Amino acid sequence: MKYDLHLHTTASDGRLRPAELVKLAAERGLEVMAVTDHDSVVGIDEALEAARIFPHLYVIPGVEINTDLASGELHVLGYFLDFKDKDLAASLEKIRESRVGRARKMIEKLRKLGKPIEWQRIQELARGESVCRPHIAQAMLEKGYITTEHEAFDKFIGRNGPAYVEREKIKPVEAVEIIKKARGVPVLAHPDDIQGLDEMIVELKAAGLVGLEAYYAQYPKHVIERLVKVAQKYGLLTTGGTDYHHFGDDREIALGSADIPRACIEKLFEAAGKHIDLS
């Protein structure tokens, strides 16, 4: 329980403010954590400031950019990026704007299905930041339309659900390029469910992909071992994390519970031109 490189805050669909997440990570004894909100870096300043009182904890500024494929979604994590870069801010703002349009269309579909929710409530839950489907699920739960937030995805807003709406497309290569342009380290997130993974890696590596999230806490041992071999095959470093949101349900993996080898952290820092003493 020393490292967790995939964590979300209220800057996207997490339930803890950045400072609260940092405090929890410190209490769990983490040495390195990464704040990787969906299409947003606005929580990083608060996280870095909160970490000042925890000298044993290193906070990596990161992001998780969502992209779309014909067969589903593909997410790209970015580590050590210049989160104050103006071009990065503009690119992420454009992506977030597409989320707003998508959410409004989902709300309209839910209304027609007899499950009305208010846009104002979605904005309150998103706290003015990246609007995500879990915010819609949370609003539906508050209305009593579902008994768990997962039920919203299973029955209504999942990819095959009657209220699902596609977002404005951003291609995986674009996400890698956005991160590279901001001087970050691009890593393919939770890649096991990506169809044609080998072909996708070849394409993304040509654009600047550096790593693969093999040590994803939800994956069983045999999947992790296979992904490590894939990373070795293509000369990629490996990372890992829990994808923690603090949803508070029994399906969520605990923060810090990904078993990430120290060598992975060292290679990530090396790729970013950073140094850390993990002795």
C-alpha positions as CSV (number, residue, x, y, z in Angstrom):
1,M,0.0,0.0,0.0
2,K,2.7,2.5,-1.0
3,Y,1.6,3.8,-4.5
4,D,-1.6,4.6,-6.3
5,L,-1.4,6.3,-9.7
6,H,-5.1,6.5,-10.6
7,L,-7.3,8.6,-8.3
8,H,-10.3,10.9,-8.8
9,T,-11.6,14.0,-6.9
10,T,-14.5,16.3,-7.0
11,A,-12.8,18.0,-10.0
12,S,-14.5,15.2,-12.0
13,D,-16.5,12.3,-10.6
14,G,-14.8,11.6,-7.3
15,R,-16.5,12.3,-4.0
16,L,-13.6,13.7,-2.1
17,R,-12.1,17.2,-2.5
18,P,-8.4,17.0,-3.6
19,A,-7.3,18.0,-0.1
20,E,-9.4,15.3,1.4
21,L,-8.1,12.7,-1.0
22,V,-4.5,13.7,-0.1
23,K,-5.2,13.4,3.6
24,L,-6.7,9.9,3.1
25,A,-3.7,8.8,1.0
26,A,-1.4,10.0,3.8
27,E,-3.4,8.2,6.4
28,R,-3.2,5.0,4.3
29,G,0.6,5.4,4.3
30,L,1.0,6.1,0.6
31,E,4.4,7.4,-0.6
32,V,3.3,8.3,-4.2
33,M,-0.1,9.2,-5.5
34,A,-1.4,10.7,-8.7
35,V,-4.5,12.9,-9.1
36,T,-6.0,11.9,-12.5
37,D,-9.4,13.5,-12.9
38,H,-11.4,13.0,-16.1
39,D,-10.6,15.7,-18.6
40,S,-9.7,18.1,-15.8
41,V,-6.6,19.4,-13.9
42,V,-8.3,22.0,-11.7
43,G,-7.9,19.9,-8.6
44,I,-4.1,19.6,-8.8
45,D,-3.2,22.9,-7.1
46,E,-5.3,22.1,-4.1
47,A,-3.8,18.6,-3.9
48,L,-0.3,19.9,-4.1
49,E,-0.9,22.5,-1.4
50,A,-2.5,19.9,0.9
51,A,0.5,17.6,0.4
52,R,2.9,20.2,1.8
53,I,2.1,19.0,5.4
54,F,2.8,15.4,4.5
55,P,6.5,15.3,3.6
56,H,6.5,11.5,3.0
57,L,3.8,11.8,0.3
58,Y,4.6,12.8,-3.3
59,V,1.7,14.0,-5.5
60,I,2.0,13.5,-9.2
61,P,0.0,16.0,-11.3
62,G,-2.1,14.0,-13.8
63,V,-5.2,13.7,-15.9
64,E,-7.3,11.0,-17.4
65,I,-8.5,11.9,-20.9
66,N,-11.6,9.9,-22.2
67,T,-11.7,9.0,-25.8
68,D,-14.2,7.0,-27.9
69,L,-13.9,3.9,-30.0
70,A,-16.5,2.1,-32.1
71,S,-16.4,-0.7,-29.5
72,G,-16.4,1.5,-26.4
73,E,-14.2,4.0,-24.6
74,L,-10.5,4.2,-24.3
75,H,-8.8,6.3,-21.6
76,V,-5.3,7.8,-21.6
77,L,-3.6,8.8,-18.3
78,G,-1.1,11.6,-18.3
79,Y,1.5,12.0,-15.6
80,F,3.8,14.9,-14.7
81,L,2.2,17.2,-17.2
82,D,2.4,20.9,-17.1
83,F,-1.1,21.3,-15.7
84,K,-0.9,25.1,-16.1
85,D,-0.1,24.9,-19.8
86,K,-2.6,27.1,-21.8
87,D,-3.0,24.7,-24.7
88,L,-3.7,21.9,-22.3
89,A,-6.4,24.0,-20.6
90,A,-8.0,24.8,-23.9
91,S,-8.0,21.2,-25.1
92,L,-9.5,20.0,-21.8
93,E,-12.1,22.8,-21.8
94,K,-13.3,21.7,-25.2
95,I,-13.6,18.1,-24.1
96,R,-15.6,19.2,-21.0
97,E,-17.9,21.2,-23.1
98,S,-18.8,18.1,-25.1
99,R,-19.6,16.4,-21.7
100,V,-22.2,19.1,-21.0
101,G,-24.0,18.7,-24.2
102,R,-24.0,14.9,-23.8
103,A,-25.4,15.2,-20.2
104,R,-28.2,17.5,-21.3
105,K,-29.2,15.0,-24.0
106,M,-29.2,12.2,-21.5
107,I,-31.4,14.2,-19.1
108,E,-33.8,14.7,-22.0
109,K,-33.9,11.0,-22.7
110,L,-34.5,10.2,-19.1
111,R,-37.4,12.7,-19.0
112,K,-39.0,10.9,-21.9
113,L,-38.5,7.6,-20.0
114,G,-40.4,9.0,-17.0
115,K,-37.3,9.6,-14.9
116,P,-36.9,13.4,-14.9
117,I,-33.9,15.0,-13.1
118,E,-32.9,18.7,-13.0
119,W,-29.9,20.1,-14.8
120,Q,-29.3,22.4,-11.9
121,R,-28.8,19.4,-9.6
122,I,-26.2,17.9,-12.1
123,Q,-24.3,21.2,-12.0
124,E,-24.3,21.2,-8.2
125,L,-23.0,17.6,-8.1
126,A,-20.3,18.4,-10.6
127,R,-19.4,21.5,-8.6
128,G,-18.8,23.5,-11.8
129,E,-16.2,21.1,-13.1
130,S,-16.2,18.0,-15.4
131,V,-19.7,16.7,-15.8
132,C,-19.7,12.9,-15.7
133,R,-22.2,10.1,-15.9
134,P,-21.8,9.3,-12.2
135,H,-23.3,12.7,-11.5
136,I,-26.4,11.7,-13.4
137,A,-26.5,8.3,-11.6
138,Q,-26.2,10.2,-8.3
139,A,-29.1,12.4,-9.2
140,M,-31.2,9.4,-10.2
141,L,-30.5,7.7,-6.9
142,E,-31.5,10.9,-5.0
143,K,-34.8,10.8,-6.9
144,G,-35.4,7.1,-5.9
145,Y,-35.4,5.9,-9.5
146,I,-32.7,3.3,-8.7
147,T,-31.4,1.6,-5.6
148,T,-27.7,1.9,-6.5
149,E,-25.7,4.1,-8.8
150,H,-24.5,1.0,-10.6
151,E,-28.1,0.3,-11.5
152,A,-28.2,3.6,-13.4
153,F,-25.5,2.4,-15.7
154,D,-26.9,-1.1,-16.0
155,K,-30.4,0.0,-16.9
156,F,-30.2,3.5,-18.3
157,I,-27.0,5.3,-19.0
158,G,-24.5,2.5,-19.9
159,R,-23.4,2.2,-23.5
160,N,-26.4,0.0,-24.4
161,G,-28.9,1.8,-22.2
162,P,-32.0,3.7,-23.5
163,A,-30.7,7.0,-22.2
164,Y,-27.1,6.7,-23.4
165,V,-25.7,9.4,-25.6
166,E,-22.4,9.4,-27.5
167,R,-20.0,12.3,-26.8
168,E,-18.3,14.4,-29.4
169,K,-15.4,12.2,-30.5
170,I,-11.8,12.7,-29.5
171,K,-9.4,10.1,-30.9
172,P,-7.0,8.2,-28.7
173,V,-4.0,9.5,-30.7
174,E,-5.3,13.1,-30.0
175,A,-5.3,12.3,-26.2
176,V,-1.7,11.1,-26.4
177,E,-0.6,14.1,-28.4
178,I,-2.4,16.5,-25.9
179,I,-0.5,15.0,-23.0
180,K,2.9,15.0,-24.8
181,K,2.4,18.6,-25.8
182,A,2.0,19.4,-22.2
183,R,5.2,17.6,-21.5
184,G,3.5,14.7,-19.7
185,V,4.0,10.9,-19.8
186,P,1.0,9.2,-21.6
187,V,-0.1,5.8,-20.3
188,L,-2.9,3.6,-21.6
189,A,-5.5,3.2,-18.8
190,H,-7.1,-0.2,-17.8
191,P,-6.3,-1.7,-21.2
192,D,-7.6,-5.3,-20.8
193,D,-11.0,-4.6,-22.4
194,I,-9.6,-2.8,-25.5
195,Q,-10.4,-4.8,-28.6
196,G,-7.3,-5.0,-30.9
197,L,-5.0,-3.9,-28.1
198,D,-1.8,-4.7,-30.0
199,E,-2.8,-2.7,-33.0
200,M,-3.9,0.2,-30.8
201,I,-0.6,0.2,-28.9
202,V,1.4,0.3,-32.2
203,E,-0.6,3.3,-33.3
204,L,-0.4,5.1,-29.9
205,K,3.3,4.4,-29.4
206,A,4.0,6.1,-32.7
207,A,2.2,9.2,-31.3
208,G,4.2,9.1,-28.1
209,L,2.6,6.5,-25.7
210,V,5.0,5.6,-23.0
211,G,3.2,3.2,-20.7
212,L,0.5,0.7,-19.9
213,E,-1.6,0.5,-16.7
214,A,-1.0,-3.2,-16.1
215,Y,-1.3,-3.2,-12.3
216,Y,-4.9,-2.1,-12.3
217,A,-6.4,-3.1,-8.9
218,Q,-9.5,-4.6,-10.4
219,Y,-7.6,-7.1,-12.5
220,P,-6.8,-10.7,-11.4
221,K,-3.3,-11.9,-11.4
222,H,-3.3,-13.7,-14.7
223,V,-4.6,-10.5,-16.5
224,I,-1.8,-8.4,-14.9
225,E,0.8,-10.9,-15.9
226,R,-0.4,-10.9,-19.5
227,L,-0.5,-7.1,-19.7
228,V,3.1,-6.9,-18.2
229,K,4.2,-9.2,-21.1
230,V,2.4,-7.0,-23.6
231,A,4.2,-3.9,-22.2
232,Q,7.5,-5.7,-22.4
233,K,6.8,-6.7,-26.0
234,Y,6.3,-3.1,-27.0
235,G,8.9,-1.5,-24.8
236,L,6.4,0.3,-22.6
237,L,6.7,1.0,-18.8
238,T,4.0,-0.3,-16.5
239,T,1.9,1.6,-14.0
240,G,-1.0,0.8,-11.8
241,G,-3.7,2.2,-9.5
242,T,-7.2,1.7,-8.0
243,D,-9.3,4.1,-10.0
244,Y,-10.6,5.3,-6.7
245,H,-13.6,7.7,-6.5
246,H,-14.7,7.2,-2.8
247,F,-18.2,6.1,-4.0
248,G,-18.6,4.3,-0.7
249,D,-20.1,1.1,-2.1
250,D,-19.0,-2.5,-1.7
251,R,-17.8,-2.7,-5.3
252,E,-15.1,-0.1,-5.0
253,I,-11.5,-1.1,-4.5
254,A,-9.8,0.6,-1.5
255,L,-7.4,3.4,-2.1
256,G,-3.8,2.2,-2.2
257,S,-4.7,-1.4,-2.6
258,A,-3.0,-1.9,-6.0
259,D,0.1,-4.0,-5.7
260,I,2.5,-1.9,-7.8
261,P,6.2,-2.9,-7.9
262,R,8.6,-0.1,-6.8
263,A,10.5,-0.5,-10.1
264,C,7.4,0.7,-11.9
265,I,7.4,4.0,-9.9
266,E,11.2,4.5,-10.5
267,K,10.8,4.0,-14.3
268,L,7.9,6.4,-14.4
269,F,9.9,9.1,-12.6
270,E,12.8,8.4,-14.9
271,A,10.6,8.8,-18.0
272,A,9.5,12.2,-16.7
273,G,13.0,13.3,-15.9
274,K,12.2,13.4,-12.2
275,H,13.9,11.9,-9.1
276,I,12.5,10.3,-6.0
277,D,14.2,8.5,-3.2
278,L,12.2,5.3,-2.4
279,S,14.7,3.8,-0.1
